[in-house]
């Protein structure tokens, strides 16, 4: 696995206020919450600062927020006991569960109280010379990150199922995030690439998405949305308390702009609900099918 450092999201700011006084059962120094760079840090920071404070207020614990510089950097941080809480992508979670003691306990929910889902897609733009998925062969292609579920694993599967070797038959570019991958497509820096439903909804929110500007070549089945995880070696009683808080958040308590950002899924309810490790067995099956070596991500 790549060794990478974390970008401290608040830059020169230290602890975020998490209640008037620290509860007796909080870990010494408070809690550290890591988030993968699925969006630009500029967009993530204000939302997750507020979300961190909401969690801290309910626990009575000070919170420290980190936006990772890469998907694997967040996993490394939890593996090295530098995070107690992490929001991972599904593929990142499978690896974090394997090497960093991460345990899925919650996720964002739908209006009927079930875990939300999203989808991955492969797109091009009018005038690219690509009319069907087979035409992607030999062309430049933007993935987001090697450890991304919708930004790499599922698009690679879509290519493979259609006779295109994702490792040899395309000119792959790893943009670093879904936003960066979208910008590469939007600015015609690549001829094709990944684009997931959350990035589409976020771009719409910022008036940056035009349906006519993209052609969908392939679309995945529903994917379970990012789990909220806790490090498995925490005190059992505190773990239970933390899991209860993380799986029962009412995100309507956040500012309106935050709510709009977090509603970028197929059935936004602005709540969190319980999640289990078994929900990600389909991701493990896909890893096995594609013979992905998680240790090399």
C-alpha positions as a LaTeX table, in Angstrom:
\begin{tabular}{lrrr}
\hline
Residue & $x$ (\AA) & $y$ (\AA) & $z$ (\AA) \\
\hline
Unk1 & 0.00 & 0.00 & 0.00 \\
Unk2 & 1.21 & 3.51 & $-0.73$ \\
Unk3 & 2.41 & 5.53 & 2.25 \\
Unk4 & 0.87 & 8.97 & 2.22 \\
Unk5 & 0.28 & 11.84 & 4.59 \\
Unk6 & $-2.99$ & 13.39 & 5.65 \\
Unk7 & $-4.02$ & 16.94 & 4.91 \\
Unk8 & $-5.30$ & 18.48 & 8.17 \\
Unk9 & $-8.62$ & 19.81 & 7.01 \\
Unk10 & $-8.78$ & 22.81 & 9.28 \\
Unk11 & $-5.22$ & 23.85 & 8.32 \\
Unk12 & $-4.20$ & 26.10 & 11.22 \\
Unk13 & $-7.25$ & 25.18 & 13.30 \\
Unk14 & $-6.96$ & 22.48 & 15.96 \\
Unk15 & $-9.86$ & 20.92 & 17.82 \\
Unk16 & $-13.43$ & 21.54 & 16.77 \\
Unk17 & $-15.76$ & 22.27 & 19.66 \\
Unk18 & $-17.57$ & 19.10 & 20.60 \\
Unk19 & $-19.72$ & 20.04 & 23.57 \\
Unk20 & $-19.22$ & 22.31 & 26.57 \\
Unk21 & $-17.22$ & 19.71 & 28.48 \\
Unk22 & $-15.50$ & 16.49 & 27.55 \\
Unk23 & $-17.38$ & 13.39 & 28.67 \\
Unk24 & $-15.50$ & 11.09 & 31.02 \\
Unk25 & $-15.53$ & 8.19 & 28.55 \\
Unk26 & $-14.08$ & 10.13 & 25.58 \\
Unk27 & $-10.66$ & 8.97 & 24.40 \\
Unk28 & $-7.86$ & 11.18 & 25.71 \\
Unk29 & $-7.49$ & 14.12 & 23.35 \\
Unk30 & $-10.91$ & 13.61 & 21.80 \\
Unk31 & $-11.90$ & 11.92 & 18.55 \\
Unk32 & $-10.34$ & 12.10 & 15.09 \\
Unk33 & $-12.62$ & 11.80 & 12.06 \\
Unk34 & $-11.20$ & 11.04 & 8.62 \\
Unk35 & $-12.91$ & 11.60 & 5.26 \\
Unk36 & $-11.67$ & 10.43 & 1.86 \\
Unk37 & $-11.20$ & 13.04 & $-0.90$ \\
Unk38 & $-14.28$ & 12.11 & $-2.94$ \\
Unk39 & $-14.91$ & 15.83 & $-3.52$ \\
Unk40 & $-12.57$ & 18.81 & $-3.58$ \\
Unk41 & $-11.33$ & 19.80 & $-0.12$ \\
Unk42 & $-12.85$ & 23.25 & $-0.64$ \\
Unk43 & $-16.33$ & 21.71 & $-0.88$ \\
Unk44 & $-15.82$ & 19.08 & 1.81 \\
Unk45 & $-14.38$ & 21.27 & 4.54 \\
Unk46 & $-17.38$ & 23.40 & 5.55 \\
Unk47 & $-19.79$ & 20.46 & 5.42 \\
Unk48 & $-17.67$ & 18.03 & 7.38 \\
Unk49 & $-16.58$ & 20.65 & 9.89 \\
Unk50 & $-20.28$ & 21.05 & 10.74 \\
Unk51 & $-20.90$ & 17.29 & 10.69 \\
Unk52 & $-17.92$ & 16.73 & 13.01 \\
Unk53 & $-19.25$ & 19.30 & 15.44 \\
Unk54 & $-22.71$ & 17.68 & 15.37 \\
Unk55 & $-21.22$ & 14.29 & 16.23 \\
Unk56 & $-18.99$ & 15.80 & 18.91 \\
Unk57 & $-21.89$ & 17.67 & 20.52 \\
Unk58 & $-23.92$ & 14.46 & 20.81 \\
Unk59 & $-21.00$ & 12.55 & 22.32 \\
Unk60 & $-19.65$ & 15.35 & 24.49 \\
Unk61 & $-16.25$ & 14.84 & 22.85 \\
Unk62 & $-13.96$ & 17.32 & 21.08 \\
Unk63 & $-13.51$ & 16.39 & 17.41 \\
Unk64 & $-10.61$ & 16.77 & 15.02 \\
Unk65 & $-11.35$ & 16.54 & 11.28 \\
Unk66 & $-9.00$ & 15.29 & 8.58 \\
Unk67 & $-9.58$ & 15.31 & 4.83 \\
Unk68 & $-7.24$ & 12.67 & 3.42 \\
Unk69 & $-4.95$ & 13.43 & 0.50 \\
Unk70 & $-5.85$ & 10.04 & $-1.00$ \\
Unk71 & $-8.13$ & 7.10 & $-0.31$ \\
Unk72 & $-5.22$ & 5.01 & 0.95 \\
Unk73 & $-3.95$ & 7.81 & 3.19 \\
Unk74 & $-7.13$ & 7.59 & 5.26 \\
Unk75 & $-6.73$ & 3.82 & 5.61 \\
Unk76 & $-3.10$ & 4.29 & 6.68 \\
Unk77 & $-4.18$ & 6.80 & 9.31 \\
Unk78 & $-6.67$ & 4.39 & 10.87 \\
Unk79 & $-4.20$ & 1.51 & 10.64 \\
Unk80 & $-1.68$ & 3.63 & 12.58 \\
Unk81 & $-4.28$ & 4.49 & 15.27 \\
Unk82 & $-4.54$ & 8.14 & 14.16 \\
Unk83 & $-8.29$ & 7.98 & 13.48 \\
Unk84 & $-11.18$ & 6.69 & 15.58 \\
Unk85 & $-13.88$ & 7.41 & 12.96 \\
Unk86 & $-13.68$ & 7.25 & 9.17 \\
Unk87 & $-15.99$ & 7.62 & 6.23 \\
Unk88 & $-14.65$ & 5.25 & 3.58 \\
Unk89 & $-15.78$ & 4.41 & 0.08 \\
Unk90 & $-17.02$ & 0.80 & $-0.23$ \\
Unk91 & $-13.76$ & $-0.52$ & $-1.72$ \\
Unk92 & $-11.71$ & 1.54 & 0.72 \\
Unk93 & $-13.79$ & 0.07 & 3.55 \\
Unk94 & $-13.14$ & $-3.51$ & 2.42 \\
Unk95 & $-9.41$ & $-2.79$ & 2.58 \\
Unk96 & $-9.68$ & $-0.79$ & 5.83 \\
Unk97 & $-11.63$ & $-3.63$ & 7.43 \\
Unk98 & $-8.91$ & $-6.04$ & 6.34 \\
Unk99 & $-5.86$ & $-4.07$ & 7.47 \\
Unk100 & $-6.98$ & $-1.25$ & 9.78 \\
Unk101 & $-9.61$ & $-2.78$ & 12.09 \\
Unk102 & $-12.37$ & $-0.60$ & 10.55 \\
Unk103 & $-15.93$ & $-1.64$ & 11.42 \\
Unk104 & $-18.91$ & $-0.33$ & 9.45 \\
Unk105 & $-21.62$ & 0.84 & 11.85 \\
Unk106 & $-23.66$ & 3.45 & 9.96 \\
Unk107 & $-24.35$ & 5.07 & 6.61 \\
Unk108 & $-26.58$ & 7.69 & 5.04 \\
Unk109 & $-30.18$ & 6.55 & 4.77 \\
Unk110 & $-33.19$ & 6.74 & 2.47 \\
Unk111 & $-36.67$ & 7.99 & 3.30 \\
Unk112 & $-37.76$ & 4.45 & 4.19 \\
Unk113 & $-34.88$ & 4.05 & 6.65 \\
Unk114 & $-32.67$ & 1.83 & 4.50 \\
Unk115 & $-29.04$ & 2.43 & 3.49 \\
Unk116 & $-28.68$ & 4.67 & 0.44 \\
Unk117 & $-27.02$ & 3.58 & $-2.79$ \\
Unk118 & $-25.50$ & 5.24 & $-5.82$ \\
Unk119 & $-24.16$ & 4.15 & $-9.22$ \\
Unk120 & $-20.99$ & 4.31 & $-11.28$ \\
Unk121 & $-20.92$ & 5.09 & $-14.98$ \\
Unk122 & $-18.59$ & 5.44 & $-17.94$ \\
Unk123 & $-19.19$ & 8.51 & $-20.06$ \\
Unk124 & $-17.79$ & 10.45 & $-22.99$ \\
Unk125 & $-18.71$ & 13.78 & $-24.59$ \\
Unk126 & $-20.25$ & 14.63 & $-27.97$ \\
Unk127 & $-17.56$ & 14.98 & $-30.61$ \\
Unk128 & $-15.07$ & 12.69 & $-28.83$ \\
Unk129 & $-15.29$ & 10.13 & $-31.64$ \\
Unk130 & $-16.63$ & 7.54 & $-29.18$ \\
Unk131 & $-20.11$ & 6.24 & $-29.92$ \\
Unk132 & $-20.17$ & 2.98 & $-27.94$ \\
Unk133 & $-18.20$ & 1.39 & $-25.12$ \\
Unk134 & $-16.05$ & $-0.67$ & $-27.50$ \\
Unk135 & $-14.71$ & 2.59 & $-28.96$ \\
Unk136 & $-13.02$ & 3.40 & $-25.62$ \\
Unk137 & $-10.26$ & 0.90 & $-26.44$ \\
Unk138 & $-6.97$ & 2.73 & $-26.97$ \\
Unk139 & $-8.39$ & 6.06 & $-25.78$ \\
Unk140 & $-7.52$ & 8.29 & $-22.81$ \\
Unk141 & $-9.67$ & 7.44 & $-19.79$ \\
Unk142 & $-10.03$ & 9.18 & $-16.40$ \\
Unk143 & $-10.37$ & 7.13 & $-13.22$ \\
Unk144 & $-10.55$ & 8.93 & $-9.88$ \\
Unk145 & $-8.35$ & 6.86 & $-7.54$ \\
Unk146 & $-7.11$ & 3.24 & $-7.62$ \\
Unk147 & $-8.86$ & 2.56 & $-4.29$ \\
Unk148 & $-12.18$ & 4.11 & $-5.37$ \\
Unk149 & $-15.24$ & 1.91 & $-5.77$ \\
Unk150 & $-17.17$ & 3.89 & $-8.35$ \\
Unk151 & $-14.10$ & 5.71 & $-9.61$ \\
Unk152 & $-12.08$ & 2.60 & $-10.45$ \\
Unk153 & $-13.40$ & $-0.82$ & $-9.40$ \\
Unk154 & $-16.81$ & $-0.67$ & $-11.08$ \\
Unk155 & $-15.70$ & 1.14 & $-14.27$ \\
Unk156 & $-12.85$ & $-1.40$ & $-14.59$ \\
Unk157 & $-15.43$ & $-4.17$ & $-14.24$ \\
Unk158 & $-17.64$ & $-2.52$ & $-16.88$ \\
Unk159 & $-14.72$ & $-2.32$ & $-19.29$ \\
Unk160 & $-13.63$ & $-5.88$ & $-18.58$ \\
Unk161 & $-17.13$ & $-7.29$ & $-19.11$ \\
Unk162 & $-17.12$ & $-5.66$ & $-22.54$ \\
Unk163 & $-13.80$ & $-7.06$ & $-23.70$ \\
Unk164 & $-11.56$ & $-4.14$ & $-22.75$ \\
Unk165 & $-8.62$ & $-4.78$ & $-20.42$ \\
Unk166 & $-8.64$ & $-1.80$ & $-18.02$ \\
Unk167 & $-4.91$ & $-2.25$ & $-17.39$ \\
Unk168 & $-3.73$ & $-2.55$ & $-21.00$ \\
Unk169 & $-6.38$ & $-1.43$ & $-23.48$ \\
Unk170 & $-6.89$ & 2.19 & $-22.39$ \\
Unk171 & $-4.67$ & 5.16 & $-21.61$ \\
Unk172 & $-5.60$ & 5.45 & $-17.95$ \\
Unk173 & $-5.26$ & 8.67 & $-15.98$ \\
Unk174 & $-5.86$ & 8.75 & $-12.20$ \\
Unk175 & $-7.24$ & 12.21 & $-11.48$ \\
Unk176 & $-7.24$ & 11.83 & $-7.67$ \\
Unk177 & $-10.91$ & 12.48 & $-6.92$ \\
Unk178 & $-14.34$ & 12.24 & $-8.56$ \\
Unk179 & $-14.39$ & 16.01 & $-8.94$ \\
Unk180 & $-11.01$ & 15.99 & $-10.71$ \\
Unk181 & $-12.16$ & 13.16 & $-12.98$ \\
Unk182 & $-15.31$ & 15.10 & $-13.83$ \\
Unk183 & $-13.27$ & 18.23 & $-14.58$ \\
Unk184 & $-11.04$ & 16.22 & $-16.93$ \\
Unk185 & $-14.15$ & 15.12 & $-18.83$ \\
Unk186 & $-15.78$ & 18.53 & $-18.67$ \\
Unk187 & $-12.70$ & 20.22 & $-20.11$ \\
Unk188 & $-12.13$ & 17.47 & $-22.71$ \\
Unk189 & $-8.74$ & 16.54 & $-21.24$ \\
Unk190 & $-9.69$ & 12.87 & $-21.71$ \\
Unk191 & $-11.98$ & 11.18 & $-24.22$ \\
Unk192 & $-13.83$ & 9.05 & $-21.66$ \\
Unk193 & $-13.94$ & 8.39 & $-17.95$ \\
Unk194 & $-15.80$ & 7.51 & $-14.80$ \\
Unk195 & $-18.64$ & 9.64 & $-13.50$ \\
Unk196 & $-20.72$ & 8.56 & $-10.51$ \\
Unk197 & $-24.21$ & 9.69 & $-9.57$ \\
Unk198 & $-23.06$ & 11.61 & $-6.49$ \\
Unk199 & $-20.64$ & 13.72 & $-8.52$ \\
Unk200 & $-23.38$ & 14.37 & $-11.08$ \\
Unk201 & $-25.72$ & 15.57 & $-8.34$ \\
Unk202 & $-23.00$ & 17.70 & $-6.77$ \\
Unk203 & $-22.14$ & 19.26 & $-10.14$ \\
Unk204 & $-25.83$ & 20.01 & $-10.69$ \\
Unk205 & $-25.96$ & 21.68 & $-7.29$ \\
Unk206 & $-23.12$ & 23.97 & $-8.38$ \\
Unk207 & $-24.65$ & 24.59 & $-11.84$ \\
Unk208 & $-21.75$ & 22.76 & $-13.49$ \\
Unk209 & $-23.59$ & 19.86 & $-15.13$ \\
Unk210 & $-25.37$ & 19.81 & $-18.49$ \\
Unk211 & $-27.01$ & 16.49 & $-19.43$ \\
Unk212 & $-26.45$ & 17.19 & $-23.12$ \\
Unk213 & $-22.71$ & 17.53 & $-22.61$ \\
Unk214 & $-22.19$ & 13.83 & $-21.74$ \\
Unk215 & $-23.01$ & 10.48 & $-23.31$ \\
Unk216 & $-23.43$ & 7.50 & $-20.96$ \\
Unk217 & $-21.77$ & 4.37 & $-22.34$ \\
Unk218 & $-22.23$ & 2.09 & $-19.33$ \\
Unk219 & $-23.93$ & 2.20 & $-15.92$ \\
Unk220 & $-23.50$ & $-0.05$ & $-12.89$ \\
Unk221 & $-26.02$ & $-1.73$ & $-10.64$ \\
Unk222 & $-26.70$ & 0.09 & $-7.32$ \\
Unk223 & $-23.67$ & 0.32 & $-5.00$ \\
Unk224 & $-23.96$ & 0.69 & $-1.20$ \\
Unk225 & $-23.04$ & 4.22 & $-0.19$ \\
Unk226 & $-20.01$ & 5.09 & 1.96 \\
Unk227 & $-20.11$ & 3.59 & 5.46 \\
Unk228 & $-19.27$ & 5.50 & 8.62 \\
Unk229 & $-16.76$ & 3.32 & 10.46 \\
Unk230 & $-15.13$ & 3.11 & 13.85 \\
Unk231 & $-11.77$ & 1.58 & 14.75 \\
Unk232 & $-12.41$ & $-1.86$ & 16.15 \\
Unk233 & $-9.97$ & $-1.74$ & 19.06 \\
Unk234 & $-11.72$ & 1.11 & 20.90 \\
Unk235 & $-13.21$ & 0.51 & 24.34 \\
Unk236 & $-16.29$ & $-1.72$ & 23.81 \\
Unk237 & $-18.65$ & 0.46 & 25.85 \\
Unk238 & $-17.55$ & 3.62 & 24.04 \\
Unk239 & $-17.76$ & 1.82 & 20.68 \\
Unk240 & $-21.39$ & 0.99 & 21.38 \\
Unk241 & $-22.14$ & 4.60 & 22.31 \\
Unk242 & $-20.33$ & 5.90 & 19.23 \\
Unk243 & $-22.11$ & 3.45 & 16.92 \\
Unk244 & $-25.49$ & 4.50 & 18.33 \\
Unk245 & $-24.76$ & 8.18 & 17.69 \\
Unk246 & $-23.34$ & 7.66 & 14.20 \\
Unk247 & $-26.31$ & 5.52 & 13.11 \\
Unk248 & $-29.03$ & 7.88 & 14.34 \\
Unk249 & $-28.02$ & 11.35 & 13.16 \\
Unk250 & $-30.64$ & 13.81 & 11.92 \\
Unk251 & $-28.78$ & 15.84 & 9.32 \\
Unk252 & $-31.56$ & 18.42 & 9.24 \\
Unk253 & $-29.73$ & 19.87 & 12.25 \\
Unk254 & $-26.97$ & 21.01 & 9.86 \\
Unk255 & $-27.01$ & 24.29 & 7.91 \\
Unk256 & $-29.08$ & 24.30 & 4.72 \\
Unk257 & $-26.06$ & 24.38 & 2.40 \\
Unk258 & $-24.65$ & 21.30 & 4.13 \\
Unk259 & $-27.96$ & 19.50 & 3.70 \\
Unk260 & $-27.94$ & 20.18 & $-0.04$ \\
Unk261 & $-24.42$ & 18.80 & $-0.34$ \\
Unk262 & $-25.17$ & 15.64 & 1.65 \\
Unk263 & $-28.39$ & 15.01 & $-0.27$ \\
Unk264 & $-26.40$ & 14.00 & $-3.37$ \\
Unk265 & $-27.77$ & 10.45 & $-3.55$ \\
Unk266 & $-30.72$ & 8.73 & $-5.17$ \\
Unk267 & $-33.19$ & 9.04 & $-2.28$ \\
Unk268 & $-31.97$ & 11.70 & 0.15 \\
Unk269 & $-33.52$ & 11.62 & 3.60 \\
Unk270 & $-30.79$ & 13.42 & 5.55 \\
Unk271 & $-30.55$ & 10.75 & 8.21 \\
Unk272 & $-28.03$ & 8.09 & 9.10 \\
Unk273 & $-29.00$ & 4.45 & 9.65 \\
Unk274 & $-27.20$ & 1.31 & 10.86 \\
Unk275 & $-24.95$ & $-0.53$ & 8.41 \\
Unk276 & $-23.24$ & $-3.94$ & 8.61 \\
Unk277 & $-20.05$ & $-5.42$ & 7.19 \\
Unk278 & $-21.98$ & $-7.97$ & 5.12 \\
Unk279 & $-23.42$ & $-5.20$ & 2.93 \\
Unk280 & $-20.01$ & $-5.01$ & 1.24 \\
Unk281 & $-19.69$ & $-8.68$ & 0.29 \\
Unk282 & $-20.64$ & $-7.74$ & $-3.30$ \\
Unk283 & $-17.58$ & $-5.48$ & $-3.38$ \\
Unk284 & $-15.41$ & $-8.36$ & $-2.15$ \\
Unk285 & $-16.90$ & $-10.59$ & $-4.89$ \\
Unk286 & $-16.01$ & $-7.99$ & $-7.52$ \\
Unk287 & $-12.47$ & $-7.68$ & $-6.14$ \\
Unk288 & $-12.16$ & $-11.46$ & $-6.50$ \\
Unk289 & $-13.62$ & $-11.46$ & $-10.03$ \\
Unk290 & $-11.21$ & $-8.77$ & $-11.22$ \\
Unk291 & $-8.32$ & $-10.32$ & $-9.25$ \\
Unk292 & $-7.60$ & $-6.96$ & $-7.60$ \\
Unk293 & $-4.64$ & $-7.05$ & $-5.23$ \\
Unk294 & $-5.79$ & $-4.81$ & $-2.41$ \\
Unk295 & $-2.27$ & $-4.60$ & $-0.99$ \\
Unk296 & $-1.13$ & $-2.75$ & $-4.12$ \\
Unk297 & $-3.79$ & $-0.04$ & $-4.07$ \\
\hline
\end{tabular}
